[in-house]
Amino acid sequence: MLRLGRKADAVNHWRALARLWRQQFKQLAEEAGFKQRLQSLEQRLLTLMMETGASPEELLEESEATLKFDPENHDLRLKTAELLMELGKP
């Protein structure tokens, strides 16, 4: 149980970091490796959210935010479509 609580805390911190990096994306997009670090952060965040039982709505919100910066991520597009179907949205 303690471990799950620590993961939940990690999700909160990673989400805050992801929001901050998304806000800085335009300024830092040309910095070597920034986009890859953001993509890695987003993937790890979504994995942690699934492990901690985040709601489909929360996962969808995070997935859609990630797709704005990584529209070529076909696996994430598929997961987002599955979440939309689960939520009964076209």
C-alpha positions in Angstrom: 0.0 0.0 0.0 2.8 2.4 0.8 4.4 1.8 -2.6 1.1 2.7 -4.3 1.0 5.9 -2.3 4.5 6.8 -3.4 3.5 6.2 -7.0 0.5 8.4 -6.6 2.8 11.2 -5.2 5.1 10.6 -8.2 2.2 11.0 -10.6 1.4 14.4 -9.1 5.0 15.5 -9.4 5.4 14.2 -12.9 2.2 15.8 -14.1 3.3 19.2 -12.7 6.7 18.8 -14.5 4.9 17.8 -17.7 2.7 20.9 -17.6 5.7 23.1 -17.0 7.7 21.5 -19.9 4.7 21.8 -22.2 4.5 25.5 -21.4 8.2 25.9 -22.2 8.1 23.7 -25.3 8.2 26.5 -27.9 11.2 28.1 -26.2 13.1 24.9 -25.6 12.0 22.8 -28.7 15.4 23.4 -30.4 17.4 22.4 -27.4 19.2 19.2 -28.0 17.2 16.3 -26.6 14.4 18.3 -25.1 11.6 16.8 -27.2 12.9 13.3 -26.5 13.0 14.1 -22.7 9.4 15.4 -22.9 8.3 12.3 -24.7 10.0 10.1 -22.2 8.4 12.0 -19.3 5.0 11.7 -20.9 5.3 8.0 -21.5 6.5 7.4 -17.9 3.7 9.6 -16.6 1.0 7.7 -18.5 2.4 4.3 -17.3 2.4 5.5 -13.7 -1.1 6.8 -14.0 -2.3 3.4 -15.3 -0.4 1.6 -12.5 -2.1 3.8 -9.8 -5.6 3.4 -11.3 -6.1 6.8 -12.7 -9.6 7.3 -14.1 -10.1 7.0 -17.9 -10.9 10.8 -17.9 -7.5 11.6 -16.4 -5.7 9.3 -18.7 -7.5 10.8 -21.7 -6.7 14.3 -20.6 -3.0 13.5 -20.3 -3.0 11.5 -23.6 -4.6 14.4 -25.5 -2.1 16.8 -24.1 0.8 14.5 -25.0 -0.5 14.1 -28.6 -0.3 17.8 -29.1 3.4 17.5 -28.8 3.9 14.1 -30.3 1.2 13.7 -33.0 3.2 10.9 -34.7 3.0 8.6 -31.7 0.7 5.9 -33.2 0.6 3.7 -30.0 -0.6 6.7 -28.0 -3.2 7.5 -30.7 -4.5 4.0 -30.4 -4.6 4.2 -26.6 -6.4 7.5 -26.8 -9.0 6.1 -29.2 -9.5 3.2 -26.8 -10.0 5.6 -23.9 -12.5 7.6 -26.0 -14.5 4.4 -26.8 -14.4 3.4 -23.1 -15.9 6.8 -22.2 -18.5 6.5 -25.0 -17.1 9.4 -27.0 -16.7 9.3 -30.7 
